[in-house]
């Protein structure tokens, strides 16, 4: 097996694991981050930041995107391995 195919397979498995963790709801809902204190904004800012500027992307979307990327890594590794034989 070539080094490129091996590296692509390692990247594929890694991104598949990360995507699976982010895509499943049980893992996302089990983590709770608590914070105590106040959040300070810059001194020159008199108002809160606009909500339109900071839109969060849900973790499940990032998880599914990462799973699709892992499928791409596996496909490229398969085609490269097939081409070399």
Order of alpha helices (4+ residues) and beta strands (2+ residues): alpha-alpha-alpha
